[in-house]
Amino acid sequence: DVKVTQSSRYLVKRTGEKVFLECVQDMDHENMFWYRQDPGLGLRLIYFSYDVKMKEKGDIPEGYSVSREKKERFSLILESASTNQTSMYLCASSLVSDSPYNEQFFGPGTRLTVL
Amino acid sequence: DQQVKQNSPSLSVQEGRISILNCDYTNSMFDYFLWYKKYPAEGPTFLISISSIKDKNEDGRFTVFLNKSAKHLSLHIVPSQPGDSAVYFCAASGGGSQGNLIFGKGTKLSVKP
């Protein structure tokens, strides 16, 4: 059974803190993604990665960075958390990068609150 | 500019009736479309997909219809059940999306008992 796990389901941080969100997939997928979901805005892509050590900006990368040192792990970093980064963060993975038939598998999400 | 649009933020349906969720897209090069279902505090789960070479795909109570000329797809749920209450996201890929999925903003479906 395919599985994407995220390190925390709920997280509360203070403004200015450095925040790490971890995502691990056990499907040997090449592609990994970080989204945030906000009411009325749907899923917005923050960053994605097609391979180890590779990263690409999504639609809303400002205020975020990522790290992919191992194929199965993709980390999202908030260098200095701000209240407007309070959101649901979703990690996803998919198998191939050059096929359009690329279903993404999502983790359970991390609800981050920045006070 | 939104390439995938779900113009109805919410939909309320009586149990047993048909739910129809709509999705429009602007990029004619999209060639694969997916529907995801999301419950609160959970990640989205894949529901059903359709390739652009088809105009219909059916899986149990769920059917997706694709009208390429109108750049429109719809998800039909028959019969609707209270457990179907969730947010449904339409997504598209192909056409220069670098293999990524382009998501709509979602439609919240409420099925009343």
Interface residues (C-beta under 8 A of the other chain):
Chain A: V4 R9 N31 F33 Q37 G40 L41 G42 L43 L45 F48 Y50 E56 G58 L90 A92 S94 V96 S97 D98 S99 P100 Y101 N102 E103 Q104 F105 F106 G107 P108 G109 R111
Chain B: Q6 P9 D31 Y32 L34 Y36 K38 A41 E42 G43 P44 T45 F46 S49 S51 F89 S93 G94 Q98 G99 N100 L101 F103 G104 K105 G106
